[in-house]
Every structure is written in structure tokens, then in C-alpha cells.
Amino acid sequence: MAEPLSQLLLPKDLPTSLKHLNDADLLRLKSAAEDEAARRNLRVGMPARDNAAERFSAPRSTKPAPRREKTSTLTPALAKVVRAAIKAGVKPKAVARQFGVSLSAIQKALSEKEI
């Protein structure tokens, strides 16, 4: 089946192709597009504030995100990462929040000897 004529005339990556036009050609293209839109009785021009992310994103929930359940035990590998983070100067509370573990688990990992 043959492709529609509009697909044959436009490049596949139109935004990138438009970047290669000089200012005069871009203005000619804009004028021609506005004339064609007027001929078709289409709304011409861009809204004052076009926020595509708001138009196409899913509606936001008013509920807060579910909290991860904090665990009180650490694997040896995670305990090693926790000790390294503390040694690097990250506060224990921030480490606990980042890894989803309790503050007491962090303190326990710090008190244990590294194997």
C-alpha cells in the first residue's frame, strides 16, 4: 500500500531538519504553513504557554507515594556500602532514608566489624 503523500514529502525527523534551515527559509515555511492552515480553517498560532508535559501526562494522584517498608537487617554488601557512605560524610539519617533501612540498622552496621 502506498504511503500518504504527506509522509512522502516530509522528512522523518522534521524538528532536526528544521534546524538546518536558514532564517529566510524558516520564515517562508512559517508563512506558507499559516496560509495553508487558514485555507483549511485551522486554528493558527501557538498558545501563549504550551506545556506538552501537562497535556499528555497522566493525571496526578492526590495521594502521597507509598512509603517503602524499612528493614532492620542489612546484607553484608549493603552494610559495607552504608559504612562507606558514612565514612564519606553522609549523615546516618540520610543513608537510612536512601537505602530504606532503619536508623538502628545503620547504627548496628557501624558498630559491627567489617569482614
C-alpha positions as CSV (number, residue, x, y, z in Angstrom):
1,M,0.0,0.0,0.0
2,A,1.4,3.4,-0.9
3,E,2.2,5.9,1.8
4,P,0.1,9.1,2.1
5,L,1.5,12.0,0.2
6,S,2.3,14.0,3.4
7,Q,4.6,11.2,4.6
8,L,6.4,11.2,1.3
9,L,7.1,15.0,1.4
10,L,8.2,15.5,5.0
11,P,11.4,14.2,6.4
12,K,11.1,11.5,9.2
13,D,12.8,13.8,11.7
14,L,11.2,17.1,11.0
15,P,12.4,19.0,14.1
16,T,16.1,18.2,13.2
17,S,15.5,19.1,9.6
18,L,14.1,22.5,10.5
19,K,17.3,23.3,12.4
20,H,19.2,23.2,9.1
21,L,17.0,26.0,7.5
22,N,18.3,29.5,7.4
23,D,16.2,32.3,8.8
24,A,14.7,33.4,5.5
25,D,13.7,29.8,4.5
26,L,12.2,29.2,8.0
27,L,10.1,32.4,7.7
28,R,8.9,31.4,4.2
29,L,7.9,28.0,5.6
30,K,6.1,29.5,8.5
31,S,4.2,31.9,6.2
32,A,3.2,29.1,3.9
33,A,2.1,26.9,6.8
34,E,0.0,29.7,8.2
35,D,-1.6,30.4,4.8
36,E,-2.5,26.7,4.4
37,A,-3.9,26.5,7.9
38,A,-6.1,29.5,7.2
39,R,-7.3,27.9,4.0
40,R,-8.3,24.8,5.9
41,N,-9.9,26.9,8.7
42,L,-7.5,25.5,11.3
43,R,-6.5,27.5,14.4
44,V,-3.2,29.2,13.6
45,G,-0.6,30.2,16.1
46,M,0.8,28.8,19.3
47,P,-0.8,29.3,22.7
48,A,0.9,31.7,25.0
49,R,2.2,28.9,27.1
50,D,2.3,25.4,25.6
51,N,3.2,22.9,28.2
52,A,3.0,19.5,26.4
53,A,4.0,17.6,29.6
54,E,0.8,18.8,31.3
55,R,-1.3,17.9,28.3
56,F,0.0,14.4,27.8
57,S,0.9,13.2,31.2
58,A,-1.4,11.1,33.4
59,P,-3.4,12.9,36.0
60,R,-1.5,13.2,39.2
61,S,-2.9,11.5,42.2
62,T,-3.5,13.5,45.4
63,K,-2.4,10.5,47.5
64,P,1.2,10.6,48.7
65,A,3.5,7.9,47.2
66,P,3.6,4.7,49.2
67,R,6.4,4.5,51.6
68,R,8.8,1.7,51.4
69,E,8.9,-0.5,54.5
70,K,12.1,0.0,56.4
71,T,14.1,-3.1,57.1
72,S,16.1,-3.6,60.3
73,T,18.7,-6.1,58.8
74,L,21.3,-5.4,56.3
75,T,23.1,-7.7,53.9
76,P,26.9,-7.8,54.2
77,A,27.2,-5.9,50.9
78,L,24.7,-3.2,52.0
79,A,26.4,-2.9,55.3
80,K,29.7,-2.3,53.5
81,V,28.0,0.4,51.3
82,V,26.5,2.0,54.4
83,R,29.9,2.2,56.2
84,A,31.4,3.7,53.1
85,A,28.7,6.3,52.8
86,I,29.1,7.3,56.5
87,K,32.9,7.4,56.1
88,A,32.4,9.7,53.1
89,G,30.5,12.1,55.3
90,V,26.9,11.3,54.6
91,K,24.7,11.6,57.6
92,P,23.3,8.4,59.0
93,K,19.7,9.6,58.7
94,A,20.2,10.4,55.0
95,V,21.8,6.9,54.5
96,A,18.8,5.3,56.2
97,R,16.4,7.2,54.0
98,Q,18.3,6.5,50.8
99,F,18.5,2.7,51.4
100,G,15.1,2.3,53.1
101,V,16.6,0.9,56.3
102,S,16.0,1.9,59.9
103,L,18.4,4.2,61.7
104,S,19.1,1.4,64.2
105,A,20.2,-0.9,61.3
106,I,22.7,1.8,60.3
107,Q,24.0,2.1,63.8
108,K,24.3,-1.7,64.1
109,A,26.2,-1.8,60.8
110,L,28.6,0.9,62.1
111,S,29.2,-1.0,65.3
112,E,30.0,-4.3,63.6
113,K,33.5,-5.1,62.4
114,E,33.9,-5.3,58.6
115,I,34.6,-8.9,57.5
